[in-house]
């Protein structure tokens, strides 16, 4: 969790900023409510919300995300084994590097265990670009991340190009974050197919300089032009949305360590009824870079 100067807003400015952001937030959630999970949807496992913040120039971030689904409810197979009703562990190992204060490159490596599968490699995700864009006054702080998903041989999973739109707004001690993900299949299995859409959103309150707590929502809903049902008979399970809600806590431990922990529950029949997540990241600067002139971004506790 890094720190950014909190500053203060006059009541009228804060109200205006909050109202503008909520309009944006409501619009994106409404879009999310229209979308479905397509047949063969993977279990939702990335219970992470990307903030506006990116590593500083020369900064390296090493971390791991661990997610437990108790049990998984999607009718999906991995390495030829059906994992419906199986307790699953998903592990992701992360390395990110700040090329500049606003441009990040990195790699995520995913593993899976459970459902009769030993701890096994799942896929690699390359962050081809993560850009922190200029702030929009009295509205949002925007960013974008582009990932390429390359699954391991034998997993039966698809390769994707994932474009994630990121928006953040801070009002007094509140932090609002929302991500919209558009996933395009790149393996030729779905030519000219509309992208699949998922979202993550969080509302946090800064309890102290190094602690915040919040409520998070996650959804994976399928192709943007064919939204699936939130409930229904078992015959509709393959097209049903996955929706989750979490209670989350974020801690900054010293100057280099960020820790997030959360517990959540699924809201649809194909969503795991109980999920636990933890995110641990360590930030450091192995190289010396000259400080740029002018005010640098001072980061606030903000790992979600």
Residue pairs with C-beta under 8 A, 6 or more apart in sequence:
1 210
1 212
1 250
1 251
1 252
1 258
1 259
1 300
1 301
1 302
1 303
2 53
2 252
2 258
2 283
2 299
2 300
2 301
2 302
2 303
3 209
3 252
3 298
3 299
3 300
3 301
3 302
4 53
4 170
4 297
4 298
4 299
4 300
4 302
5 298
5 300
6 170
6 173
6 206
6 300
8 172
9 17
9 171
9 172
13 138
14 171
14 172
16 138
17 138
17 139
17 169
17 171
18 169
18 171
18 174
20 138
20 139
20 140
21 139
21 140
21 167
21 169
21 171
21 176
24 139
24 140
24 167
24 178
25 176
25 178
25 201
28 178
28 180
28 199
28 201
29 199
29 201
29 217
31 180
31 197
31 224
32 180
32 197
32 198
32 199
32 219
32 221
33 221
33 227
34 221
34 224
34 227
35 196
35 197
35 219
35 221
35 222
35 223
35 224
35 227
35 228
35 241
36 221
36 222
36 223
36 226
36 227
36 228
36 229
36 239
36 240
36 241
37 74
37 196
37 220
37 221
37 222
37 228
37 238
37 239
37 240
37 241
37 242
37 270
38 196
38 222
38 223
38 226
38 228
38 238
38 239
39 238
39 239
40 76
40 238
41 74
41 76
41 220
41 222
41 238
41 242
41 270
42 74
42 76
42 157
43 69
43 72
43 73
43 74
43 76
43 83
43 88
43 90
43 242
43 272
44 198
44 218
44 219
44 220
44 242
44 244
44 271
44 272
45 67
45 69
45 88
45 90
46 65
46 67
46 92
46 200
47 65
47 67
47 200
47 216
47 218
47 244
47 246
47 262
47 264
47 275
47 277
48 65
48 200
48 260
48 277
48 279
48 304
49 177
49 178
49 179
49 200
49 201
49 202
49 216
49 304
50 143
50 145
50 164
50 166
50 177
50 179
50 304
51 166
51 168
51 177
51 302
51 303
51 304
52 132
52 141
52 142
52 143
52 166
52 167
52 168
52 177
52 302
53 132
53 297
53 299
53 302
54 98
54 101
54 102
54 103
54 104
54 130
54 131
54 132
54 143
55 61
55 96
55 97
55 98
55 104
55 283
56 98
56 101
56 285
56 296
56 297
57 98
57 99
57 100
57 101
57 289
58 98
58 285
58 286
58 287
58 288
58 289
59 97
59 98
59 283
59 284
59 285
60 95
60 96
60 97
60 98
60 283
60 284
60 285
60 286
61 94
61 95
61 96
61 97
61 106
61 281
61 282
61 283
62 94
62 95
62 281
62 282
63 93
63 94
63 258
63 279
63 280
63 281
63 282
64 91
64 92
64 93
64 94
64 279
64 280
65 90
65 91
65 92
65 94
65 277
65 278
65 279
66 89
66 90
66 91
66 92
66 277
66 278
66 279
67 89
67 90
67 91
67 275
67 276
67 277
68 87
68 88
68 89
68 90
68 275
68 276
68 277
69 87
69 88
69 90
69 272
69 274
69 275
70 87
70 272
70 273
70 274
70 275
70 276
71 85
71 86
71 87
71 88
71 272
71 273
72 83
72 84
72 85
72 86
72 87
72 88
72 114
72 115
72 272
73 84
73 85
73 266
73 269
73 270
73 271
73 272
73 273
74 83
74 84
74 237
74 242
74 270
75 82
75 84
75 237
75 238
75 270
76 82
76 83
76 84
77 83
77 156
78 112
78 115
78 117
78 122
78 155
78 156
78 157
79 117
79 120
79 154
79 155
79 156
80 154
80 156
81 115
81 116
81 117
82 115
83 114
83 115
83 117
86 114
86 115
86 116
87 114
87 115
88 112
88 113
88 114
88 115
89 112
89 113
89 114
89 119
90 110
90 111
90 112
90 122
91 110
91 111
91 112
91 113
91 119
92 108
92 109
92 110
92 111
93 108
93 109
93 111
94 106
94 107
94 108
94 281
95 106
95 107
96 104
96 105
96 106
96 127
96 130
97 104
97 105
97 106
98 104
99 105
101 132
101 292
101 296
101 297
102 131
102 132
102 133
103 129
103 130
103 131
103 132
104 127
104 129
104 130
104 131
105 127
105 128
105 129
105 130
106 126
106 127
106 130
107 124
107 125
107 126
107 127
108 124
108 125
108 127
108 147
109 121
109 123
109 124
109 125
110 121
110 122
110 123
110 124
110 125
111 119
111 120
111 121
111 122
112 119
112 120
112 122
113 119
113 120
120 152
121 152
122 151
122 152
122 155
122 157
123 149
123 150
123 151
123 152
123 155
123 157
124 149
124 150
124 152
125 147
125 148
125 149
125 150
125 162
126 147
126 148
126 150
127 145
127 146
127 147
128 146
128 147
128 148
129 144
129 145
129 146
130 143
130 144
130 145
130 146
131 143
131 144
131 145
132 141
132 143
133 141
133 142
133 143
133 144
135 141
135 142
136 142
139 169
140 167
140 168
140 169
141 167
141 168
141 169
141 170
142 165
142 166
142 167
143 166
143 167
143 168
144 163
144 164
144 165
144 166
145 162
145 163
145 164
145 166
146 161
146 162
146 163
146 164
147 160
147 161
147 162
147 164
148 159
148 160
148 161
148 162
148 186
149 158
149 159
149 160
149 161
149 162
149 183
150 159
151 157
151 158
151 159
158 185
158 186
158 187
158 189
158 190
159 185
159 186
159 187
160 183
160 184
160 185
160 186
161 183
161 184
161 186
162 181
162 182
162 183
162 184
163 181
163 182
163 183
163 184
163 195
164 179
164 180
164 181
164 182
165 179
165 180
165 181
165 182
166 177
166 178
166 179
167 177
167 178
167 179
168 175
168 176
168 177
168 178
169 175
169 176
170 176
170 300
173 205
173 206
174 203
174 204
174 205
174 206
175 202
175 203
175 204
175 205
175 206
175 212
175 214
175 302
176 202
176 203
176 204
177 200
177 201
177 202
177 204
177 304
178 199
178 200
178 201
178 202
179 199
179 200
179 201
180 197
180 198
180 199
181 197
181 198
181 199
181 200
182 195
182 196
182 197
182 224
183 195
183 196
183 197
183 198
184 195
185 193
193 223
194 223
194 224
194 225
194 226
195 223
195 224
196 220
196 221
196 222
196 223
196 224
197 221
197 222
197 223
197 224
198 218
198 219
198 220
198 221
199 217
199 218
199 219
199 221
200 216
200 217
200 218
200 219
201 216
201 217
201 218
202 214
202 215
202 216
202 217
202 248
202 304
203 214
203 215
204 212
204 213
204 214
204 248
204 250
204 304
205 212
205 213
205 214
206 212
206 300
206 301
207 213
209 252
209 301
210 251
210 252
210 253
210 301
211 249
211 250
211 251
211 252
211 301
212 249
212 250
212 301
213 247
213 248
213 249
213 250
214 247
214 248
214 250
214 304
215 245
215 246
215 247
215 248
216 245
216 246
216 247
216 248
216 262
216 264
216 304
217 243
217 244
217 245
217 246
218 242
218 243
218 244
218 245
218 246
218 264
219 241
219 242
219 243
219 244
220 241
220 242
221 227
221 228
221 241
221 242
222 228
222 239
222 241
227 241
228 236
228 239
228 240
228 241
229 236
229 239
229 240
229 241
230 240
230 241
230 243
230 267
230 268
231 240
231 268
231 269
232 240
232 269
237 269
237 270
240 268
240 269
240 270
241 268
241 270
242 266
242 268
242 270
242 271
243 266
243 267
243 268
243 271
244 264
244 265
244 266
244 267
244 271
244 272
244 275
245 264
245 265
245 267
246 262
246 263
246 264
246 275
246 277
247 262
247 263
247 264
248 260
248 261
248 262
248 304
249 260
249 261
249 262
250 258
250 259
250 260
250 301
250 302
250 303
250 304
251 258
251 259
251 260
251 301
252 258
252 301
252 303
253 259
256 282
256 283
256 284
257 280
257 281
257 282
257 283
258 279
258 280
258 281
258 282
258 283
258 301
258 303
259 278
259 279
259 280
259 281
259 303
260 277
260 278
260 279
260 280
260 303
260 304
261 277
261 278
261 279
262 276
262 277
262 278
263 274
263 275
263 276
263 277
264 274
264 275
264 276
264 277
265 271
265 273
265 274
265 275
266 272
266 273
266 274
266 275
279 303
281 303
